[in-house]
């Protein structure tokens, strides 16, 4: 080692077999292209053919056969006795096509047809207000199709109270006990100042038209499913914007979005399903709970002195004399705001699948959340979250797509995280990737939140001691591009880390209870490129590798300091300028061969190191 690198201290060098050579710059390109060949399979995946019938999109009708209903204030006129008129209450009793127009200032349109009847209601400039109930109440039929005539403007309004008229709890401006399809190319405004906007006790299907829903409770609410294609929805809801839940059948209560545009502001969840959520395509923009600024502002500034030793605790394996590290910062108090209201962007109980689309979420709670699995096979995400950006209680899989997370507590969190492809850029107040047993709470126990007690990582290949834990969390990276900027641990697994491909960059802070890599059991790298910087006090490097690894403590370096690694021929293998200050550099890539010597320059200091 040359004298010029007196500030550099080698902390850990792995001693395993070497690997073949491959340009590090090509890894990201190969990972991105290869990702398109992978797909996370889920057992609830559906297609448009499964979700929509031909008639769901059919808007045509025979004008000569259609029955007309005309409103004029409190008066009603109809062209057939199939329409029963009682004051300002209009009841449809038979299967047919009905064309409605005009304004009903205080009344109701009721469908009370045979249970086998399929009816089409064509709204052609119709405005119905009910001061004390639903403007449109579908009590009985097999299925009702509401078609918004081309160029028409229509509205359904509740006046501010709901008075019972039968055994059903009518609590929406549009309330249907039966299957309901909304289609066409006109517009419909639904206003419900004390209840839901649209309620369907069976399947709610929307295949066209433009809708504005303002409601004190849920915007759209269905028991069995909400299915959306080729429609434009603007929703302002006092609870969830779109909600589906069936308490009697766990397989129902799902949401399927095929295409269209949804812009929603909700005080509860944005899009929430008691079963699963599947997004095949479309543009979705959600502002939930007032946005990320209303979420928990807890951070990972849990500073303190920790033990780094364990077996092999001193010298190169343990990371410092006796395995102890100085405490250079004091504890920082944090404040967590608690709320009983769920304010998540996309939320599902049994699973969540996104295949494509343009999704923007600004949420006080998790932006994307599932009580089971999350699979992202494509699409573009723009996320700001007051809590986790993407959270799954069990498995989170990313195979493709672009995910940009500008703000969150933790970036990707699940018991099992599997990144096979895609482009992930995130900024986190705590951990970037966290396999923490799937518990949905900030600062979950495990990793550095648990007891630090040495272990296998403390000897050969461990920058600091290992963790003692029974956790079975896993993080696997086999492709894709990841750029992680975290104030906590960059990659934190209460279990194991496996990197076999992709291009991963971790930028962490120098202060506090943090590390570039943090794992309980093992961290292996068999392929791909890994560039990590961060704190030295609690640092760990890979416990096993099939390609060369260089892990070096470089003293205190400021943000933007250039890091350059060259081989003995002078070829640049890695060049990086972290956006945060750092004290440790960890690098592994396909061109790094075990046992060979490389020149590392950090700022103005340089030295030669043997890859382990």
C-alpha positions in Angstrom: 0.0 0.0 0.0 1.4 3.4 -0.9 1.9 6.1 1.7 -0.6 8.3 0.0 -3.4 6.2 1.3 -2.7 6.5 5.0 -6.4 7.4 5.6 -7.6 4.2 4.0 -8.0 1.0 6.1 -9.0 -2.3 4.6 -11.7 -3.8 6.8 -12.7 -7.0 5.0 -11.5 -9.0 2.0 -13.3 -12.2 1.0 -11.1 -15.2 0.3 -13.3 -17.2 -2.1 -12.9 -18.2 -5.8 -12.8 -15.7 -8.6 -15.2 -15.0 -11.5 -15.1 -14.4 -15.2 -14.6 -11.0 -16.7 -17.5 -8.9 -18.0 -17.8 -5.2 -18.5 -19.6 -3.7 -15.5 -21.2 -1.0 -17.6 -23.1 -3.7 -19.5 -24.7 -5.3 -16.5 -27.4 -2.6 -16.2 -28.3 -2.9 -19.9 -28.4 -6.7 -19.8 -30.5 -6.6 -16.7 -33.0 -4.1 -18.1 -33.4 -6.1 -21.4 -33.6 -9.4 -19.6 -36.3 -8.2 -17.3 -38.9 -8.1 -20.1 -38.6 -11.9 -20.3 -39.7 -12.4 -16.7 -43.0 -12.0 -15.1 -44.2 -12.6 -11.5 -47.1 -15.0 -11.8 -50.0 -14.7 -9.4 -53.0 -16.9 -9.0 -55.6 -14.1 -9.3 -54.5 -12.6 -12.6 -57.4 -11.9 -15.0 -57.8 -10.6 -18.5 -60.3 -8.2 -20.2 -62.0 -11.3 -21.6 -62.6 -12.6 -18.1 -63.8 -9.2 -16.7 -66.0 -7.7 -19.5 -68.7 -8.9 -21.8 -69.4 -7.6 -25.2 -72.6 -5.9 -24.0 -70.7 -4.0 -21.2 -69.3 -1.8 -24.0 -72.3 -1.7 -26.3 -73.9 1.7 -26.4 -76.1 1.3 -29.5 -79.9 1.1 -29.2 -83.0 1.2 -31.5 -84.5 4.7 -31.1 -87.8 3.5 -32.6 -88.2 0.8 -29.9 -86.9 2.9 -27.0 -89.2 4.3 -24.3 -88.7 8.0 -23.6 -88.9 9.6 -20.1 -88.8 13.4 -19.9 -88.4 15.4 -16.7 -89.5 19.0 -16.2 -89.0 20.2 -12.7 -91.4 18.1 -10.6 -93.3 16.8 -13.7 -92.7 13.6 -15.6 -93.8 12.4 -19.0 -93.3 8.9 -20.4 -94.1 7.3 -23.8 -95.1 3.9 -22.3 -97.2 2.5 -19.4 -94.2 0.4 -18.5 -93.1 3.5 -16.6 -95.0 4.1 -13.4 -95.2 7.7 -12.3 -96.3 8.6 -8.8 -95.7 12.3 -8.3 -92.0 12.8 -8.7 -91.1 9.1 -8.2 -90.6 7.2 -11.5 -90.5 3.4 -11.4 -89.4 1.2 -14.3 -90.8 -2.3 -14.2 -90.0 -4.1 -17.4 -87.0 -5.0 -19.6 -86.5 -2.4 -22.4 -84.4 0.6 -23.4 -85.3 3.9 -21.8 -84.0 7.3 -23.0 -84.1 9.9 -20.3 -83.7 13.7 -20.5 -84.6 16.9 -18.6 -84.4 17.9 -14.9 -86.2 16.3 -11.9 -85.7 18.8 -9.1 -86.7 16.5 -6.2 -87.6 12.9 -7.0 -86.3 9.4 -7.7 -85.8 7.0 -10.6 -86.4 3.4 -9.4 -85.8 0.2 -11.2 -88.1 -2.6 -9.9 -88.1 -5.1 -12.7 -88.1 -9.0 -12.8 -84.9 -10.6 -11.6 -84.2 -11.8 -15.2 -84.6 -8.4 -16.8 -81.7 -6.6 -18.5 -82.4 -2.9 -18.9 -80.6 -0.1 -20.7 -81.0 3.5 -19.4 -79.8 6.1 -21.8 -78.9 9.4 -20.1 -79.3 12.1 -22.7 -79.0 15.3 -20.7 -80.8 14.1 -17.5 -80.4 15.7 -14.0 -82.0 14.1 -11.0 -81.9 15.3 -7.5 -83.3 13.5 -4.5 -83.3 15.4 -1.3 -83.8 12.4 1.0 -82.6 9.3 -1.0 -80.8 8.0 -4.0 -81.5 9.8 -7.3 -81.2 6.5 -9.1 -82.2 3.4 -7.1 -81.9 -0.1 -8.8 -83.8 -2.4 -6.5 -84.5 -5.4 -8.7 -83.3 -6.6 -12.2 -80.7 -9.0 -13.5 -78.5 -6.2 -14.8 -78.8 -2.5 -15.6 -76.8 -0.7 -18.3 -76.5 3.1 -17.9 -75.4 4.6 -21.2 -74.2 8.2 -21.3 -75.3 9.6 -24.7 -72.5 11.1 -26.8 -71.9 14.8 -25.9 -74.5 14.7 -23.1 -74.1 16.1 -19.6 -75.9 14.4 -16.8 -76.0 14.4 -13.0 -77.3 12.4 -10.0 -77.5 14.3 -6.7 -78.5 13.6 -3.1 -79.6 16.6 -1.2 -78.0 15.8 2.2 -80.0 13.0 3.9 -81.1 9.5 3.4 -84.6 8.4 4.7 -85.4 4.7 4.5 -88.0 3.7 1.9 -87.7 -0.1 2.2 -85.5 -2.7 4.0 -82.4 -1.7 2.1 -79.9 0.8 3.6 -79.8 3.3 0.7 -76.8 5.5 1.3 -75.6 6.7 -2.1 -76.7 9.1 -4.8 -76.7 6.1 -7.2 -77.5 2.9 -5.3 -77.8 -0.5 -7.0 -78.7 -3.9 -5.4 -77.9 -5.6 -8.8 -75.1 -5.8 -11.3 -74.5 -2.3 -12.9 -72.6 -1.3 -16.0 -71.9 2.4 -16.8 -70.8 3.1 -20.4 -71.1 5.6 -23.2 -69.2 8.8 -24.1 -71.1 11.5 -22.2 -70.5 12.9 -18.7 -72.0 12.1 -15.3 -71.6 14.1 -12.1 -72.5 12.3 -8.9 -72.9 14.3 -5.7 -73.5 12.9 -2.2 -72.8 15.3 0.6 -73.5 12.7 3.4 -73.0 9.3 1.9 -71.3 7.3 -0.9 -71.3 8.4 -4.5 -72.0 5.1 -6.3 -72.9 1.9 -4.5 -73.3 -1.5 -6.2 -74.1 -4.6 -4.1 -72.9 -6.9 -6.9 -70.5 -6.1 -9.8 -69.9 -2.5 -10.8 -68.5 -2.2 -14.4 -67.4 1.0 -16.1 -66.4 0.8 -19.7 -66.7 4.3 -21.0 -67.8 7.9 -20.2 -66.5 10.6 -18.0 -67.4 10.7 -14.3 -67.0 13.3 -11.5 -67.9 11.9 -8.1 -68.0 14.1 -4.9 -68.9 12.2 -1.8 -68.7 12.3 2.0 -67.9 8.6 2.2 -66.6 6.2 -0.5 -66.6 7.5 -4.1 -67.3 4.1 -5.7 -68.3 1.1 -3.5 -69.1 -2.4 -4.5 -69.6 -5.8 -2.8 -68.3 -8.1 -5.5 -66.1 -6.1 -7.8 -65.2 -2.8 -9.5 -64.1 -3.2 -13.1 -62.9 -0.2 -15.1 -62.0 0.2 -18.8 -61.8 3.2 -21.1 -63.4 5.6 -18.7 -62.3 8.9 -17.1 -63.0 9.3 -13.4 -62.4 12.3 -11.1 -63.2 11.5 -7.5 -63.2 13.5 -4.3 -64.1 11.2 -1.4 -64.4 11.6 2.4 -63.3 7.9 2.7 -62.0 5.6 0.0 -62.1 6.8 -3.6 -62.7 3.3 -4.9 -63.6 0.5 -2.5 -64.6 -3.2 -3.0 -65.2 -5.6 -0.2 -67.3 -8.7 0.4 -67.4 -9.9 4.0 -69.1 -13.2 3.1 -66.9 -14.4 0.1 -63.1 -13.9 0.3 -62.8 -14.4 -3.5 -65.0 -11.4 -4.2 -64.5 -7.8 -3.4 -61.8 -7.2 -6.0 -60.8 -4.3 -8.3 -59.7 -4.7 -11.9 -58.5 -1.7 -13.9 -57.9 -2.3 -17.6 -57.4 1.2 -18.9 -58.7 4.7 -18.6 -57.8 7.7 -16.4 -58.5 7.9 -12.6 -57.7 11.1 -10.7 -58.8 10.9 -7.0 -58.4 12.7 -3.7 -59.4 10.7 -0.7 -59.3 11.1 3.1 -59.2 7.3 3.4 -57.6 4.9 0.9 -57.2 5.6 -2.8 -58.1 2.3 -4.3 -58.8 -0.5 -1.7 -60.0 -4.1 -2.2 -60.9 -6.7 0.4 -59.6 -9.3 -2.1 -57.1 -8.3 -4.8 -56.3 -5.3 -7.0 -55.1 -5.8 -10.6 -54.0 -2.9 -12.8 -53.4 -3.9 -16.4 -53.0 -0.4 -17.7 -54.3 3.2 -17.4 -53.3 6.5 -15.8 -53.9 6.7 -12.1 -53.2 9.8 -9.9 -54.0 9.5 -6.2 -53.7 12.1 -3.4 -54.5 10.2 -0.2 -54.8 11.5 3.4 -53.5 14.9 2.4 -50.3 13.4 1.0 -46.9 12.4 2.4 -46.6 15.5 4.5 -49.3 14.2 6.7 -47.7 10.9 7.4 -45.3 9.8 10.1 -42.0 11.7 10.0 -40.1 9.1 12.0 -36.5 8.7 10.8 -33.6 6.4 11.4 -31.6 8.7 13.6 -31.4 6.2 16.4 -27.8 6.9 17.2 -25.8 5.0 19.8 -22.9 2.8 20.6 -23.0 -0.8 19.3 -20.8 -3.8 19.5 -19.3 -4.9 16.2 -17.3 -8.0 17.1 -18.2 -11.6 17.5 -15.9 -14.4 16.4 -13.0 -12.7 14.7 -14.0 -9.4 16.2 -10.8 -7.5 16.0 -8.5 -6.7 13.1 -9.7 -6.9 9.5 -12.7 -9.2 10.2 -14.2 -7.3 13.2 -13.8 -3.8 11.9 -12.0 -2.1 14.7 -10.1 -2.7 18.0 -12.0 -5.1 20.0 -14.9 -4.8 17.5 -16.1 -1.5 19.1 -16.9 1.6 17.2 -17.1 5.2 18.5 -20.4 6.9 19.0 -20.0 10.2 17.3 -23.6 11.4 17.3 -26.3 11.7 20.0 -29.8 10.3 19.9 -32.4 12.3 18.1 -36.0 12.4 19.2 -38.6 11.5 16.6 -42.3 12.0 16.5 -44.8 9.6 15.0 -48.3 10.6 14.2 -50.8 7.9 14.7 -54.2 7.6 13.0 -56.9 5.0 13.0 -57.8 5.8 9.5 -56.1 3.9 6.7 -54.7 6.3 4.2 -53.0 4.1 1.6 -52.8 4.6 -2.1 -53.3 1.1 -3.6 -54.4 -1.4 -1.0 -55.3 -5.1 -1.3 -55.9 -7.9 1.2 -55.0 -11.0 -0.9 -52.7 -9.6 -3.5 -51.8 -6.7 -5.8 -50.6 -6.9 -9.4 -49.6 -4.1 -11.8 -48.7 -5.0 -15.3 -48.6 -1.6 -17.0 -49.8 2.0 -16.6 -48.7 5.4 -15.3 -49.3 5.6 -11.6 -48.8 8.6 -9.4 -49.4 8.3 -5.6 -48.9 10.9 -2.9 -50.1 9.3 0.3 -49.9 9.8 4.1 -49.6 6.0 4.6 -48.2 3.3 2.4 -48.4 4.2 -1.3 -48.8 0.5 -2.4 -49.8 -2.1 0.2 -50.9 -5.7 0.3 -51.6 -8.0 3.2 -50.1 -10.8 1.0 -48.2 -10.2 -2.2 -47.3 -7.4 -4.5 -46.1 -8.1 -8.1 -45.0 -5.3 -10.4 -44.5 -6.5 -13.9 -44.4 -3.1 -15.6 -45.7 0.4 -15.5 -44.3 3.7 -14.3 -44.7 4.7 -10.6 -44.1 8.2 -9.2 -44.4 7.9 -5.4 -44.3 10.1 -2.3 -45.3 8.4 0.9 -45.5 9.3 4.5 -44.8 5.6 5.4 -43.6 2.7 3.1 -43.5 3.3 -0.6 -44.3 -0.4 -1.5 -45.2 -2.9 1.3 -46.2 -6.5 1.1 -46.7 -8.7 4.2 -45.3 -11.7 2.4 -43.7 -11.3 -1.1 -42.8 -8.3 -3.2 -41.7 -9.0 -6.7 -40.5 -6.5 -9.3 -39.8 -7.8 -12.8 -40.1 -4.6 -14.9 -41.2 -1.1 -15.0 -39.9 2.2 -13.6 -40.4 3.1 -9.9 -39.4 6.6 -8.7 -39.8 7.2 -5.0 -39.0 10.8 -4.0 -40.0 10.4 -0.3 -40.9 7.5 2.0 -40.1 6.0 5.4 -38.9 2.7 3.9 -38.7 2.0 0.2 -39.5 -1.6 -0.6 -40.6 -3.7 2.4 -41.7 -7.3 2.6 -40.8 -10.6 4.2 -39.4 -11.6 0.8 -38.2 -9.1 -1.8 -37.4 -10.3 -5.3 -36.1 -7.8 -7.8 -35.7 -9.4 -11.2 -35.7 -6.3 -13.4 -37.0 -2.8 -13.8 -35.6 0.5 -12.7 -36.0 1.5 -9.1 -34.9 4.9 -7.8 -35.7 5.7 -4.2 -35.0 8.1 -1.3 -35.9 6.8 2.1 -35.9 8.3 5.6 -35.1 4.8 6.9 -34.2 1.6 5.1 -34.1 1.4 1.3 -34.9 -2.3 0.9 -36.1 -4.1 4.1 -36.9 -7.8 4.5 -38.4 -7.3 8.0 -40.9 -10.0 8.4 -43.6 -8.0 6.6 -44.8 -6.2 9.7 -46.5 -3.0 8.7 -45.1 -0.5 11.1 -42.3 1.9 11.1 -39.2 0.9 13.0 -40.0 -2.8 13.1 -38.0 -5.0 15.4 -35.2 -6.8 13.7 -31.9 -5.9 12.0 -30.3 -3.1 13.9 -33.5 -2.6 15.9 -32.9 -6.0 17.5 -30.0 -7.2 19.7 -26.6 -7.0 18.0 -24.5 -9.9 19.1 -21.8 -10.9 16.6 -21.9 -14.1 14.6 -20.6 -15.6 11.4 -20.1 -12.2 9.7 -17.6 -11.2 12.3 -14.6 -13.1 10.9 -13.6 -13.5 7.3 -15.7 -11.3 5.0 -17.6 -9.4 7.8 -17.3 -5.6 8.2 -18.6 -5.7 11.7 -20.2 -8.7 13.4 -23.2 -10.7 12.2 -26.7 -10.7 13.6 -28.3 -13.3 15.8 -31.9 -13.8 14.6 -34.4 -16.5 13.7 -35.9 -14.4 10.9 -36.4 -15.9 7.5 -36.6 -12.7 5.5 -34.9 -12.7 2.1 -33.8 -10.1 -0.4 -32.9 -11.4 -3.9 -31.6 -9.1 -6.7 -31.1 -10.9 -10.1 -31.6 -8.0 -12.5 -32.7 -4.5 -13.0 -31.2 -1.1 -11.9 -31.5 0.0 -8.3 -30.4 3.4 -6.9 -31.0 3.5 -3.2 -30.5 6.7 -1.2 -31.3 5.9 2.4 -31.0 7.6 5.8 -31.1 4.1 7.4 -29.7 0.9 6.1 -29.4 0.6 2.3 -30.3 -3.1 2.1 -31.6 -4.6 5.4 -32.5 -8.3 5.6 -33.6 -10.0 8.8 -32.3 -13.1 7.1 -30.4 -13.4 3.9 -29.3 -11.2 0.9 -28.6 -12.8 -2.5 -27.3 -10.7 -5.5 -26.9 -12.6 -8.8 -27.4 -9.8 -11.3 -28.5 -6.3 -11.9 -26.8 -3.0 -11.2 -27.3 -1.8 -7.6 -26.1 1.5 -6.1 -26.6 2.2 -2.4 -25.9 5.6 -1.0 -26.2 5.8 2.8 -25.3 8.3 5.5 -22.2 8.3 7.7 -24.0 9.0 11.0 -26.0 6.8 13.3 -27.1 3.2 13.5 -26.9 2.5 9.8 -25.1 0.3 7.3 -24.9 -0.1 3.5 -25.6 -3.8 4.0 -27.3 -5.1 7.1 -28.2 -8.8 7.4 -28.7 -11.5 10.0 -27.5 -14.6 8.3 -25.6 -14.2 5.1 -25.1 -11.9 2.1 -23.8 -13.5 -1.1 -23.0 -12.0 -4.5 -22.6 -14.3 -7.6 -23.2 -11.8 -10.4 -24.2 -8.2 -11.2 -22.7 -5.0 -10.0 -22.9 -3.6 -6.5 -21.6 -0.1 -5.5 -22.2 0.8 -1.9 -21.2 3.7 0.4 -22.2 4.7 3.9 -21.2 4.5 7.5 -18.3 2.5 8.9 -19.4 2.0 12.5 -21.9 -0.8 11.9 -20.6 -1.9 8.5 -21.0 -5.4 7.0 -19.8 -6.6 3.6 -20.7 -9.8 1.7 -20.2 -13.0 3.6 -19.6 -15.0 0.5 -19.0 -14.3 -3.2 -18.2 -15.8 -6.6 -16.7 -12.6 -7.9 -14.2 -10.2 -6.4 -15.2 -7.8 -3.6 -13.4 -4.8 -2.3 -14.6 -3.3 1.0 -12.6 -0.4 2.3 -13.0 2.2 5.1 -11.9 5.5 3.7 -12.3 7.9 6.6 -14.7 10.8 6.5 -15.5 11.8 2.9 -17.8 14.6 1.8 -20.7 14.2 -0.6 -19.7 14.3 -4.3 -16.2 12.9 -3.7 -15.1 10.9 -6.7 -14.4 7.2 -6.3 -12.4 5.5 -9.1 -11.3 1.9 -9.3 -8.9 0.8 -12.0 -7.2 -2.5 -12.9 -3.4 -2.9 -13.2 -3.6 -1.9 -16.9 -5.2 1.4 -16.0 -8.7 0.5 -17.2 -11.4 2.2 -15.2 -13.7 -0.5 -13.8 -15.9 1.7 -11.5 -16.4 5.5 -11.2 -18.9 6.9 -8.7 -19.6 10.1 -6.8 -22.1 9.5 -4.0 -24.6 12.2 -3.3 -24.2 11.7 0.5 -21.0 11.8 2.7 -19.5 8.4 3.3 -16.8 6.5 5.3 -17.0 3.1 3.6 -16.8 1.8 0.0 -18.0 -1.6 -1.0 -17.7 -2.7 -4.6 -18.2 -5.9 -6.5 -18.6 -6.5 -10.2 -18.1 -9.1 -13.0 -14.7 -7.5 -13.9 -13.4 -7.8 -10.4 -11.3 -11.0 -10.1 -10.4 -12.5 -6.7 -6.7 -12.3 -5.9 -5.9 -9.6 -8.4 -4.8 -6.1 -7.4 -6.7 -2.9 -8.1 -6.0 0.7 -7.7 -8.7 2.7 -5.7 -8.7 6.5 -5.6 -11.0 8.4 -3.3 -10.8 12.1 -3.8 -7.0 12.9 -3.6 -6.0 9.6 -1.8 -5.3 6.3 -3.6 -3.9 2.9 -2.9 -3.7 -0.7 -4.2 -6.0 -3.4 -2.9 -6.4 -7.1 -3.6 -9.9 -8.3 -4.4 -11.2 -11.0 -2.1 
